[in-house]
Amino acid sequence: MNGGTPSYSPHFLRGFLLLALVSVPLFEGCQTGAFRPSGEMAAACMLVEDGYGPDGSTEVRVETVAAGLEVPWGLAFLPNGDILVTERPGRLRLVRDGRLAREPLAVMDDSDTAEGGLLGIALHPDFATNGMFFLYRTVHPNDDDPLNRVERWQLTENGTAATRFGILLDNIPAATYHNGGRLRIGPDGMLYVGTGDARDPNLSQDPESLAGKLLRIDPDGSIPDDNPIPGSPVYLLGIRNTQGFDWPNDSTIWLTDHGPSGEMLRRDHDEVNVARAGDNLGWPTIYGCESSTGMVSPSITWADATPPGGAAVYTGDAIPEWQGSLLIGILGSRHLQRVALDASGSVTHHEVYFRNELGRLRDVVMGPDGHLYLTTSNCDGRGDCPADGDKVLRIVR
């Protein structure tokens, strides 16, 4: 499994088929038990029928950390204060001492530039000693159809170049759209991989496909013994195209997902989900606030398309009003969304910051300094690209 292409036997996945049953939606609000401990119910779903919420009540401001980028998709903060930045066209960049280095650390010529390309990044838990990190990228091996993969890379000791060290997870379905791509190290030290449905919604409910899932693997590429199904990296299924997730506690994941854009005559209804290991988030069987037995409905969904980029739980002290909230970069409607949830997963408050001020927002991540960092995505062909390009931003009081 180490650096190779994984193979999953149907026998290992047989037990997971219960999660993949596609039943008729009940359309009875948003209460669903899903596969949770006996007696535990998911929180009610909040449907925002008009707009995205009120303007934020906390005074905050934005600082520019680096400019001159092209579709910066992911950020990783190094122990020495440097920042690694992925650019979707296939360049790995370095921000050092508050300046964007002129030359990329690595260039990947075979990356796509639609919704695929060089996407997520995460540091190995032992980066300080081994210099290893992970990249999620779209490739065309041997000029064949595209696929997504997770690769292991290593930074040189002086931090001025990076070299590919091998493939960690291969053959993730790819398409022009819906490639997912977010990587995060969880509180358990495992590598989590968000994937899209690669424009084939049925793959999201197929437990043998890596598409439309949240995957969980060991940083060495092996499958953790405590995954929901032995031998499978699938941790959550029923996802359309996630680009953001984070943990409010060790056992719960808050995950954003893109709503449909015409499939089965459905549109909009981007969402935030509260999930645990083995949950089925329902796509394409349910969407919005629909419910179905064995599937988890979202905690909040917007009738008007957002759609969401990266997401992070705010853990800093600089903005105490935000502590414990999920902050979401919004692409289409161009703002920063704050969603506060209680212990049951019910939404207690949601509000909008920087409405139409910063443009399209892609990654959202907490920095080691306790501040929230964002990347803009205004040069991706869907925004208004300024003369100084896309930026890395920091939110402060």
CORUR-V846099 format. One record per residue. N is the residue number from 1. RES is the residue in three letters. PHI is phi in radians with two decimals (NA if undefined). OMEGA is omega in whole degrees, 0 to 359 (* if undefined). BURIAL is # if it has 24 or more other C-alpha atoms within 12 Angstrom, else .. Layout:
N&RES&PHI&OMEGA&BURIAL ; N&RES&PHI&OMEGA&BURIAL
//
This chain:
1&MET&NA&186&. ; 2&ASN&-1.29&178&. ; 3&GLY&1.41&181&. ; 4&GLY&-1.84&180&. ; 5&THR&-1.73&184&. ; 6&PRO&-1.26&176&# ; 7&SER&-2.28&186&. ; 8&TYR&-2.09&180&. ; 9&SER&-1.30&176&. ; 10&PRO&-1.00&180&. ; 11&HIS&-1.14&179&. ; 12&PHE&-1.20&188&. ; 13&LEU&-1.74&186&# ; 14&ARG&-0.98&182&. ; 15&GLY&-1.14&182&. ; 16&PHE&-1.41&184&# ; 17&LEU&-1.09&178&. ; 18&LEU&-1.03&180&# ; 19&LEU&-1.27&186&# ; 20&ALA&-1.74&180&# ; 21&LEU&-1.12&180&# ; 22&VAL&-1.77&182&# ; 23&SER&-1.83&182&. ; 24&VAL&-1.25&180&. ; 25&PRO&-1.03&181&# ; 26&LEU&-1.52&179&. ; 27&PHE&0.88&182&. ; 28&GLU&-2.10&182&. ; 29&GLY&1.36&190&# ; 30&CYS&-2.36&176&# ; 31&GLN&-1.64&179&# ; 32&THR&-2.63&181&# ; 33&GLY&-1.43&183&# ; 34&ALA&0.89&179&# ; 35&PHE&-1.66&181&# ; 36&ARG&-2.05&176&# ; 37&PRO&-0.94&184&. ; 38&SER&-0.91&177&. ; 39&GLY&1.51&182&. ; 40&GLU&-1.59&181&. ; 41&MET&-1.97&175&# ; 42&ALA&-1.30&180&# ; 43&ALA&-1.22&176&# ; 44&ALA&-1.17&180&# ; 45&CYS&-1.56&175&# ; 46&MET&-1.73&176&# ; 47&LEU&-1.74&175&# ; 48&VAL&-1.58&191&# ; 49&GLU&-1.42&184&. ; 50&ASP&-2.47&178&. ; 51&GLY&1.30&190&. ; 52&TYR&-2.24&180&# ; 53&GLY&2.12&181&# ; 54&PRO&-1.28&175&. ; 55&ASP&-1.12&182&. ; 56&GLY&-1.08&184&# ; 57&SER&-1.68&181&. ; 58&THR&-1.75&180&. ; 59&GLU&-1.37&177&. ; 60&VAL&-2.37&178&. ; 61&ARG&-2.43&184&. ; 62&VAL&-2.08&175&. ; 63&GLU&-2.06&175&. ; 64&THR&-1.54&178&# ; 65&VAL&-1.58&180&# ; 66&ALA&-2.71&178&# ; 67&ALA&-2.26&178&# ; 68&GLY&1.44&181&# ; 69&LEU&-1.77&177&# ; 70&GLU&-2.17&180&# ; 71&VAL&0.91&175&# ; 72&PRO&-1.18&190&# ; 73&TRP&-1.77&182&# ; 74&GLY&-2.54&180&# ; 75&LEU&-2.18&172&# ; 76&ALA&-2.44&184&# ; 77&PHE&-1.68&182&# ; 78&LEU&-1.52&182&# ; 79&PRO&-1.03&182&. ; 80&ASN&-1.52&179&. ; 81&GLY&1.72&176&. ; 82&ASP&-1.22&177&# ; 83&ILE&-2.21&170&# ; 84&LEU&-1.56&182&# ; 85&VAL&-2.26&173&# ; 86&THR&-1.60&171&# ; 87&GLU&-1.88&187&# ; 88&ARG&-0.98&178&# ; 89&PRO&-1.13&173&# ; 90&GLY&2.09&180&# ; 91&ARG&-2.12&173&# ; 92&LEU&-1.76&186&# ; 93&ARG&-1.98&181&# ; 94&LEU&-2.17&170&# ; 95&VAL&-1.88&183&# ; 96&ARG&-2.29&180&. ; 97&ASP&0.92&177&. ; 98&GLY&1.32&181&. ; 99&ARG&-2.25&176&. ; 100&LEU&-1.38&178&# ; 101&ALA&-1.05&185&# ; 102&ARG&-1.12&185&. ; 103&GLU&-1.75&176&. ; 104&PRO&-1.12&174&# ; 105&LEU&-1.28&178&# ; 106&ALA&-2.79&177&# ; 107&VAL&-2.20&181&. ; 108&MET&-2.00&188&# ; 109&ASP&-1.24&185&. ; 110&ASP&-1.61&180&# ; 111&SER&-1.36&175&# ; 112&ASP&-1.29&176&# ; 113&THR&-2.27&171&# ; 114&ALA&-1.43&173&# ; 115&GLU&-1.52&173&# ; 116&GLY&-1.64&181&# ; 117&GLY&2.22&175&# ; 118&LEU&-1.48&190&# ; 119&LEU&-2.01&189&# ; 120&GLY&-1.31&178&# ; 121&ILE&-2.53&175&# ; 122&ALA&-2.62&177&# ; 123&LEU&-1.41&171&# ; 124&HIS&-1.06&179&# ; 125&PRO&-0.95&179&# ; 126&ASP&-1.84&183&. ; 127&PHE&-0.96&184&# ; 128&ALA&-1.03&181&. ; 129&THR&-1.87&184&. ; 130&ASN&-1.99&178&. ; 131&GLY&1.15&185&# ; 132&MET&-1.54&172&# ; 133&PHE&-2.61&185&# ; 134&PHE&-2.10&176&# ; 135&LEU&-2.21&173&# ; 136&TYR&-1.89&183&# ; 137&ARG&-2.57&176&# ; 138&THR&-1.70&182&# ; 139&VAL&-2.32&175&# ; 140&HIS&-2.14&182&. ; 141&PRO&-1.14&178&. ; 142&ASN&0.97&179&. ; 143&ASP&1.07&178&. ; 144&ASP&-1.45&177&. ; 145&ASP&-1.03&184&. ; 146&PRO&-1.21&170&# ; 147&LEU&-2.53&175&# ; 148&ASN&-1.79&178&# ; 149&ARG&-2.61&173&# ; 150&VAL&-1.86&182&# ; 151&GLU&-1.99&175&# ; 152&ARG&-1.79&180&# ; 153&TRP&-2.19&178&# ; 154&GLN&-2.35&178&# ; 155&LEU&-1.53&177&# ; 156&THR&-1.15&186&. ; 157&GLU&-1.07&180&. ; 158&ASN&-1.52&175&. ; 159&GLY&1.26&183&# ; 160&THR&-1.90&179&. ; 161&ALA&-2.76&179&. ; 162&ALA&-2.43&183&# ; 163&THR&-2.26&177&# ; 164&ARG&-1.21&185&# ; 165&PHE&-1.94&179&. ; 166&GLY&2.58&179&# ; 167&ILE&-1.72&181&# ; 168&LEU&-1.63&181&# ; 169&LEU&-2.57&189&# ; 170&ASP&-2.13&173&# ; 171&ASN&1.06&170&# ; 172&ILE&-1.42&183&# ; 173&PRO&-0.94&182&# ; 174&ALA&-2.27&176&# ; 175&ALA&-2.78&177&# ; 176&THR&-1.03&179&# ; 177&TYR&-2.22&174&# ; 178&HIS&1.17&178&# ; 179&ASN&-1.82&183&# ; 180&GLY&0.99&171&# ; 181&GLY&2.13&183&# ; 182&ARG&-1.38&175&# ; 183&LEU&-2.04&175&# ; 184&ARG&-2.57&168&# ; 185&ILE&-1.54&182&# ; 186&GLY&-1.39&178&# ; 187&PRO&-1.11&177&. ; 188&ASP&-1.59&180&. ; 189&GLY&1.42&178&. ; 190&MET&-1.53&178&# ; 191&LEU&-1.64&179&# ; 192&TYR&-1.85&188&# ; 193&VAL&-2.25&176&# ; 194&GLY&-1.59&181&# ; 195&THR&-2.12&176&# ; 196&GLY&-1.80&182&# ; 197&ASP&-1.46&177&# ; 198&ALA&0.91&177&# ; 199&ARG&1.13&174&# ; 200&ASP&-2.25&187&# ; 201&PRO&-0.95&182&# ; 202&ASN&-1.11&179&# ; 203&LEU&-1.13&181&# ; 204&SER&-1.12&180&# ; 205&GLN&-1.72&180&# ; 206&ASP&-1.63&183&# ; 207&PRO&-1.20&179&# ; 208&GLU&-1.60&178&# ; 209&SER&-1.75&177&# ; 210&LEU&-1.50&182&# ; 211&ALA&-1.48&177&# ; 212&GLY&1.16&187&# ; 213&LYS&-2.39&158&# ; 214&LEU&-1.89&183&# ; 215&LEU&-1.76&180&# ; 216&ARG&-2.37&179&# ; 217&ILE&-2.35&173&# ; 218&ASP&-1.28&178&# ; 219&PRO&-1.01&176&# ; 220&ASP&-1.55&178&# ; 221&GLY&1.70&180&# ; 222&SER&-1.40&180&# ; 223&ILE&-1.62&179&# ; 224&PRO&-1.06&181&# ; 225&ASP&-1.13&183&. ; 226&ASP&-1.71&171&. ; 227&ASN&-1.07&183&# ; 228&PRO&-0.93&179&# ; 229&ILE&-2.23&181&# ; 230&PRO&-0.97&176&# ; 231&GLY&1.47&181&# ; 232&SER&-2.04&176&# ; 233&PRO&-1.40&184&# ; 234&VAL&-1.20&180&# ; 235&TYR&-1.92&173&# ; 236&LEU&-2.33&175&# ; 237&LEU&-2.31&181&# ; 238&GLY&1.36&182&# ; 239&ILE&-1.89&178&# ; 240&ARG&-1.56&182&# ; 241&ASN&-2.92&182&# ; 242&THR&-1.50&172&# ; 243&GLN&-2.19&182&# ; 244&GLY&-2.69&174&# ; 245&PHE&-2.82&178&# ; 246&ASP&-2.78&188&# ; 247&TRP&-2.04&171&# ; 248&PRO&-1.39&175&# ; 249&ASN&-2.71&189&. ; 250&ASP&-1.18&186&. ; 251&SER&-1.96&186&. ; 252&THR&-2.15&177&# ; 253&ILE&-2.08&169&# ; 254&TRP&-1.74&189&# ; 255&LEU&-2.26&175&# ; 256&THR&-1.63&179&# ; 257&ASP&-2.54&178&# ; 258&HIS&-1.40&173&# ; 259&GLY&-1.35&185&# ; 260&PRO&-1.21&178&# ; 261&SER&-2.24&176&# ; 262&GLY&2.24&180&. ; 263&GLU&-1.06&178&. ; 264&MET&0.91&179&. ; 265&LEU&1.04&179&. ; 266&ARG&-1.93&179&. ; 267&ARG&-2.56&169&. ; 268&ASP&1.14&179&# ; 269&HIS&1.09&168&# ; 270&ASP&-1.09&193&# ; 271&GLU&-2.62&169&# ; 272&VAL&-2.08&182&# ; 273&ASN&-1.99&171&# ; 274&VAL&-1.87&190&# ; 275&ALA&-2.35&174&# ; 276&ARG&-2.35&185&# ; 277&ALA&-0.86&176&# ; 278&GLY&1.52&182&# ; 279&ASP&-1.22&175&# ; 280&ASN&-1.94&184&# ; 281&LEU&-1.51&161&# ; 282&GLY&1.73&183&# ; 283&TRP&-1.19&0&# ; 284&PRO&-1.68&183&# ; 285&THR&-1.15&178&# ; 286&ILE&-2.23&172&# ; 287&TYR&-2.66&184&# ; 288&GLY&1.04&181&# ; 289&CYS&-1.67&174&# ; 290&GLU&-1.23&179&# ; 291&SER&-2.43&176&# ; 292&SER&-2.74&182&# ; 293&THR&-0.99&178&# ; 294&GLY&1.47&180&# ; 295&MET&-2.22&183&# ; 296&VAL&-1.74&175&# ; 297&SER&-1.40&182&# ; 298&PRO&-1.21&174&# ; 299&SER&-1.44&177&# ; 300&ILE&-2.61&177&# ; 301&THR&-2.53&183&# ; 302&TRP&-1.91&179&# ; 303&ALA&-1.15&175&# ; 304&ASP&-1.65&184&# ; 305&ALA&-1.06&175&# ; 306&THR&-1.71&322&# ; 307&PRO&-1.44&187&# ; 308&PRO&-1.53&172&# ; 309&GLY&-1.73&181&# ; 310&GLY&-1.32&182&# ; 311&ALA&-2.62&179&# ; 312&ALA&-2.61&171&# ; 313&VAL&-1.34&182&# ; 314&TYR&-1.36&183&# ; 315&THR&-2.07&183&# ; 316&GLY&-1.47&178&# ; 317&ASP&-1.80&186&. ; 318&ALA&-1.14&181&. ; 319&ILE&-2.20&187&. ; 320&PRO&-1.04&179&. ; 321&GLU&-1.11&182&. ; 322&TRP&-1.66&187&# ; 323&GLN&-0.99&179&# ; 324&GLY&1.43&179&# ; 325&SER&-1.53&174&# ; 326&LEU&-1.65&176&# ; 327&LEU&-1.84&189&# ; 328&ILE&-2.18&172&# ; 329&GLY&-1.35&183&# ; 330&ILE&-1.93&185&# ; 331&LEU&-1.52&188&# ; 332&GLY&-1.11&182&# ; 333&SER&-1.58&163&# ; 334&ARG&1.07&175&# ; 335&HIS&-2.82&173&# ; 336&LEU&-1.81&183&# ; 337&GLN&-1.79&172&# ; 338&ARG&-1.90&177&# ; 339&VAL&-2.22&176&# ; 340&ALA&-1.82&181&# ; 341&LEU&-2.19&177&# ; 342&ASP&-1.56&185&. ; 343&ALA&-1.11&179&. ; 344&SER&-1.47&183&. ; 345&GLY&1.65&177&# ; 346&SER&-1.40&179&# ; 347&VAL&-1.33&178&# ; 348&THR&-1.78&181&. ; 349&HIS&-2.90&171&# ; 350&HIS&-2.58&184&# ; 351&GLU&-2.73&189&# ; 352&VAL&-2.08&175&# ; 353&TYR&-2.13&176&# ; 354&PHE&0.97&180&# ; 355&ARG&-1.06&179&# ; 356&ASN&1.01&179&. ; 357&GLU&-1.83&186&. ; 358&LEU&-1.87&183&# ; 359&GLY&1.49&183&# ; 360&ARG&-1.33&181&# ; 361&LEU&-1.95&187&# ; 362&ARG&-1.83&183&# ; 363&ASP&-1.60&175&# ; 364&VAL&-2.39&185&# ; 365&VAL&-2.66&174&# ; 366&MET&-1.37&177&# ; 367&GLY&-1.56&180&# ; 368&PRO&-1.16&178&. ; 369&ASP&-1.51&179&. ; 370&GLY&1.46&178&. ; 371&HIS&-1.82&177&# ; 372&LEU&-1.54&179&# ; 373&TYR&-2.02&179&# ; 374&LEU&-2.26&165&# ; 375&THR&-2.10&174&# ; 376&THR&-1.56&179&# ; 377&SER&-2.35&184&# ; 378&ASN&-1.48&181&# ; 379&CYS&-1.89&182&# ; 380&ASP&-1.66&180&# ; 381&GLY&1.58&179&. ; 382&ARG&-2.02&180&. ; 383&GLY&-2.10&177&# ; 384&ASP&-1.82&186&. ; 385&CYS&-1.36&181&. ; 386&PRO&-1.36&182&. ; 387&ALA&-1.07&181&. ; 388&ASP&-1.68&171&. ; 389&GLY&1.24&177&# ; 390&ASP&-1.34&190&# ; 391&LYS&-2.41&163&# ; 392&VAL&-1.76&185&# ; 393&LEU&-2.11&176&# ; 394&ARG&-2.21&181&# ; 395&ILE&-1.76&182&# ; 396&VAL&-2.36&175&# ; 397&ARG&-1.33&*&.
//
